[in-house]
Amino acid sequence: MRRMIPNTAALTAFEAAARHSNFTSAANELALTQGAICRQIASLESVLRTKLFRRSGRGVVLTEAGMAYHRQVEGWLDEVERGTLNLMSRQGRGGSIELAVVPTFGTRWLLPRLQDFAQKHPDITVNLTSRTRPFLFEDSTIDASIYAGDGHWPGTAVDYLMAETLVPVCSPALIAPRRRLTPEQLAQLPLIQQATRPYAWRHWFESVGIRPQGELVGPRYELFSMSLQAAAVGLGVALVPQYDLADEIAAGRLIVPTQHHCPSDRAYYFVTPQGKANTPRIAVFREWLLIQVKSE
């Protein structure tokens, strides 16, 4: 059955006109005449049987239907352009992986190790996108993900990477001249909260057998990297994953005031859609990733 897909020239003209809110600017960008842009838009509206623009005082504005369609078309064209540039640059060799990662794990654990993968597999490029919340692969261009969760993601192939163990850290100046605190003393300090782990401090205190008041009160940040920086500048005590704290501790920017590590209710997993799990480039990356984890 023939696909209902408008021609690329019409979609390109529509995307440019929508972005500029002006047919003349779109024409200049695409090296066309304004009349050509108007004809392409009219042709597209005829195919769709929907008005995409309405006239305004200074040009054109998208209708509600046009705004929704523009978001989709922009994503489609971006994806086609990325694929085209990737194929041109590699001349059919290797490929790329669009990898979604939780930001702090990606920055602090994965990125320092990616040079090894690049050296061993120079024909495969790994592009990173941050994700802090659950998402659906079919709604994105993502090939695979390194995600912190419970390992249950329907319609995917999942590989366990490592447990998440949380440890409290703070600036030495926050508790100077002391270097160590009891859990009870720790509870009296500002506790930096993690938006993606809203009950982390409660679980940590329960694991040492106490339930202080206000363990869920404190400044709240979206990313662990934000919590680490906030702790380093003395805003409070952060509860963060244990991996790769060595540099901050060795440099004296952070200390562990209470030597108690608490497993969180999450672990890190490598997740792929079932249909892509055996794609050669993804299989190569998965094998490399699992070796990196085992070598820790």
C-alpha positions as CSV (number, residue, x, y, z in Angstrom):
1,M,0.0,0.0,0.0
2,R,1.3,3.4,-0.9
3,R,2.4,5.5,2.1
4,M,0.6,8.8,2.8
5,I,3.8,10.9,3.0
6,P,4.0,14.4,1.5
7,N,7.0,15.2,-0.7
8,T,10.1,16.3,1.0
9,A,10.2,19.7,-0.7
10,A,6.8,20.6,0.8
11,L,7.8,19.4,4.3
12,T,11.1,21.4,4.1
13,A,9.3,24.5,3.0
14,F,6.7,24.1,5.7
15,E,9.3,23.6,8.5
16,A,11.3,26.6,7.4
17,A,8.2,28.8,7.2
18,A,6.9,27.6,10.5
19,R,10.3,28.3,12.2
20,H,10.6,31.8,10.8
21,S,6.8,32.7,10.8
22,N,7.6,34.3,7.5
23,F,7.4,32.9,3.9
24,T,10.0,35.4,2.6
25,S,12.6,34.4,5.3
26,A,11.9,30.7,4.5
27,A,12.4,31.4,0.8
28,N,15.7,33.1,1.5
29,E,16.9,30.3,3.6
30,L,16.0,27.6,1.0
31,A,17.1,29.8,-2.0
32,L,13.6,29.8,-3.5
33,T,11.1,32.4,-4.4
34,Q,8.4,33.4,-2.0
35,G,5.9,32.2,-4.6
36,A,7.5,28.7,-4.6
37,I,7.2,28.6,-0.8
38,C,3.5,29.6,-1.0
39,R,2.9,26.9,-3.7
40,Q,4.5,24.2,-1.5
41,I,2.5,25.2,1.5
42,A,-0.7,25.3,-0.5
43,S,0.1,21.8,-1.9
44,L,0.8,20.5,1.6
45,E,-2.4,21.9,3.0
46,S,-4.3,20.4,0.1
47,V,-2.9,17.0,0.8
48,L,-3.6,17.3,4.5
49,R,-7.0,19.0,4.0
50,T,-6.0,21.2,6.9
51,K,-5.0,24.9,7.2
52,L,-1.5,25.1,8.7
53,F,-1.0,28.9,8.7
54,R,-3.1,32.0,9.2
55,R,-2.0,35.5,8.2
56,S,-0.8,38.0,10.9
57,G,0.3,41.6,10.9
58,R,4.0,40.7,10.5
59,G,3.8,37.5,8.5
60,V,2.2,34.2,9.2
61,V,1.5,32.2,12.4
62,L,0.8,28.5,12.8
63,T,-2.7,27.2,13.5
64,E,-3.1,24.8,16.3
65,A,-3.0,21.9,13.9
66,G,0.1,23.5,12.2
67,M,1.9,23.7,15.6
68,A,1.3,20.1,16.3
69,Y,2.4,19.0,12.8
70,H,5.5,21.3,12.9
71,R,6.7,19.5,16.1
72,Q,6.5,16.2,14.3
73,V,7.9,17.3,11.0
74,E,10.8,19.0,12.7
75,G,11.7,15.8,14.5
76,W,11.4,13.7,11.3
77,L,13.6,16.1,9.2
78,D,16.2,16.2,12.0
79,E,16.3,12.5,12.1
80,V,16.7,12.1,8.4
81,E,19.4,14.8,8.3
82,R,21.4,13.0,11.1
83,G,21.1,9.7,9.3
84,T,22.2,11.2,6.0
85,L,25.2,13.0,7.5
86,N,26.2,9.9,9.4
87,L,26.0,7.7,6.3
88,M,27.9,10.3,4.3
89,S,30.7,10.6,6.9
90,R,31.1,6.9,7.3
91,Q,30.4,5.8,3.7
92,G,28.4,2.9,4.9
93,R,30.9,1.7,7.5
94,G,30.1,1.3,11.2
95,G,27.3,3.5,12.5
96,S,26.1,5.4,15.5
97,I,24.3,4.6,18.7
98,E,21.8,7.1,20.2
99,L,22.2,6.3,23.9
100,A,20.1,7.8,26.6
101,V,21.7,8.0,30.0
102,V,20.9,9.3,33.5
103,P,23.0,12.4,33.5
104,T,25.4,12.0,36.5
105,F,26.1,8.3,35.7
106,G,26.8,9.4,32.1
107,T,29.1,12.2,33.0
108,R,31.0,10.7,35.9
109,W,31.1,7.0,35.1
110,L,30.5,6.4,31.4
111,L,32.2,9.4,29.7
112,P,35.7,8.8,31.3
113,R,35.6,5.2,29.9
114,L,34.2,6.0,26.4
115,Q,37.7,6.7,25.0
116,D,38.5,3.0,25.4
117,F,35.4,2.1,23.3
118,A,36.3,4.7,20.7
119,Q,39.8,3.3,20.4
120,K,38.5,-0.3,20.0
121,H,35.6,0.6,17.7
122,P,36.5,3.8,15.8
123,D,33.7,3.1,13.3
124,I,31.0,3.4,15.9
125,T,30.0,6.8,17.3
126,V,28.1,6.9,20.6
127,N,25.8,10.0,20.9
128,L,24.6,10.7,24.4
129,T,21.2,12.2,25.5
130,S,20.2,12.7,29.1
131,R,17.0,11.2,30.5
132,T,16.0,11.4,34.2
133,R,12.5,10.2,33.8
134,P,11.0,7.0,32.2
135,F,10.3,7.3,28.5
136,L,9.0,5.1,25.6
137,F,11.5,4.1,22.9
138,E,8.9,4.3,20.2
139,D,8.4,8.0,21.0
140,S,12.0,8.8,20.4
141,T,15.1,8.2,18.2
142,I,16.9,6.5,21.1
143,D,18.6,3.1,20.3
144,A,19.4,2.1,23.9
145,S,19.5,3.5,27.4
146,I,21.4,3.2,30.6
147,Y,18.7,3.8,33.2
148,A,18.4,3.6,37.0
149,G,15.2,1.7,38.0
150,D,13.9,-1.7,39.0
151,G,14.7,-3.4,35.7
152,H,11.1,-3.8,34.5
153,W,10.7,-2.1,31.2
154,P,8.1,-3.9,29.0
155,G,9.1,-4.6,25.4
156,T,12.8,-4.4,26.1
157,A,15.9,-6.5,26.6
158,V,17.5,-5.6,29.9
159,D,21.1,-6.2,31.2
160,Y,21.9,-5.6,34.9
161,L,25.0,-3.3,35.3
162,M,25.4,-2.5,39.0
163,A,23.6,-1.7,42.2
164,E,23.2,1.9,43.3
165,T,24.7,2.5,46.8
166,L,24.1,5.9,48.4
167,V,26.6,7.7,50.7
168,P,26.3,11.1,52.4
169,V,28.9,13.7,51.5
170,C,29.4,17.3,52.5
171,S,32.0,20.1,52.4
172,P,34.6,19.8,55.1
173,A,33.8,23.4,56.1
174,L,30.2,22.5,56.9
175,I,31.2,20.5,59.9
176,A,34.7,21.9,60.7
177,P,36.6,21.2,62.8
178,R,34.9,17.8,63.0
179,R,35.5,15.2,60.3
180,R,33.0,12.6,61.5
181,L,29.4,12.8,62.6
182,T,26.9,10.3,64.1
183,P,23.7,9.8,62.2
184,E,21.9,11.8,64.8
185,Q,24.3,14.7,64.4
186,L,24.0,14.4,60.6
187,A,20.2,14.7,60.9
188,Q,20.6,18.2,62.4
189,L,22.3,19.6,59.2
190,P,20.5,20.8,56.0
191,L,19.7,17.7,54.0
192,I,19.9,18.1,50.2
193,Q,17.0,16.3,48.6
194,Q,17.0,14.5,45.3
195,A,14.0,14.9,43.1
196,T,14.4,11.5,41.5
197,R,14.9,9.8,44.9
198,P,12.3,11.6,47.1
199,Y,12.6,9.1,50.0
200,A,16.3,8.5,49.8
201,W,17.1,10.2,53.1
202,R,14.3,8.4,54.9
203,H,15.6,5.0,53.7
204,W,19.1,5.9,54.7
205,F,18.2,6.9,58.2
206,E,15.9,3.8,58.6
207,S,18.9,1.7,57.6
208,V,20.8,3.0,60.7
209,G,17.8,2.6,62.9
210,I,16.6,6.1,63.4
211,R,13.7,8.2,62.1
212,P,14.5,11.9,62.6
213,Q,12.0,14.7,62.0
214,G,12.5,16.6,58.8
215,E,14.4,14.0,56.9
216,L,12.4,14.9,53.8
217,V,12.9,18.7,54.2
218,G,15.6,20.6,52.4
219,P,16.6,22.1,49.0
220,R,15.6,19.8,46.2
221,Y,17.6,19.2,43.0
222,E,16.9,17.3,39.8
223,L,20.3,15.9,39.2
224,F,22.9,14.2,41.4
225,S,25.6,16.5,39.8
226,M,23.6,19.5,41.2
227,S,23.5,17.9,44.6
228,L,27.2,17.2,44.5
229,Q,28.0,20.8,43.7
230,A,25.6,22.1,46.3
231,A,27.3,19.9,48.9
232,A,30.7,21.1,47.8
233,V,29.8,24.8,48.3
234,G,28.4,24.1,51.8
235,L,24.6,24.1,51.2
236,G,24.1,20.9,53.1
237,V,24.7,17.2,53.0
238,A,24.0,15.3,49.8
239,L,23.1,11.6,49.5
240,V,24.7,10.5,46.2
241,P,25.8,7.3,44.4
242,Q,29.2,5.9,45.6
243,Y,30.7,5.6,42.2
244,D,33.5,8.0,41.3
245,L,33.6,10.2,44.4
246,A,37.3,9.5,44.7
247,D,38.4,12.7,42.9
248,E,36.4,15.1,45.1
249,I,37.4,13.3,48.3
250,A,41.1,13.2,47.3
251,A,41.0,16.9,46.4
252,G,39.3,17.7,49.8
253,R,36.2,19.2,48.2
254,L,34.0,16.6,49.8
255,I,34.2,14.3,52.8
256,V,32.0,11.4,54.0
257,P,30.9,12.5,57.4
258,T,29.2,9.2,58.4
259,Q,30.6,6.0,57.1
260,H,27.4,4.2,56.3
261,H,26.5,3.2,52.8
262,C,22.9,2.3,52.0
263,P,21.7,0.4,48.9
264,S,19.0,2.3,47.2
265,D,15.9,0.7,45.7
266,R,17.3,1.2,42.2
267,A,20.1,-0.3,40.1
268,Y,21.6,0.6,36.8
269,Y,20.6,-1.3,33.6
270,F,21.4,-1.3,30.0
271,V,18.1,-1.3,28.1
272,T,17.3,-1.8,24.4
273,P,14.1,-2.3,22.5
274,Q,13.7,-6.0,21.8
275,G,13.8,-5.3,18.1
276,K,17.2,-3.7,18.3
277,A,18.8,-5.9,21.0
278,N,20.8,-7.9,18.4
279,T,21.8,-5.0,16.1
280,P,25.6,-5.5,15.6
281,R,26.7,-2.1,16.8
282,I,24.5,-2.3,19.9
283,A,25.7,-5.8,20.7
284,V,29.3,-4.6,20.4
285,F,28.6,-1.8,22.8
286,R,26.7,-4.0,25.3
287,E,29.6,-6.5,25.4
288,W,32.1,-3.6,26.0
289,L,29.9,-2.1,28.7
290,L,29.5,-5.4,30.6
291,I,33.3,-5.9,30.5
292,Q,33.8,-2.4,32.0
293,V,31.3,-3.1,34.8
294,K,33.0,-6.4,35.6
295,S,36.4,-4.8,35.8
296,E,35.3,-2.4,38.5
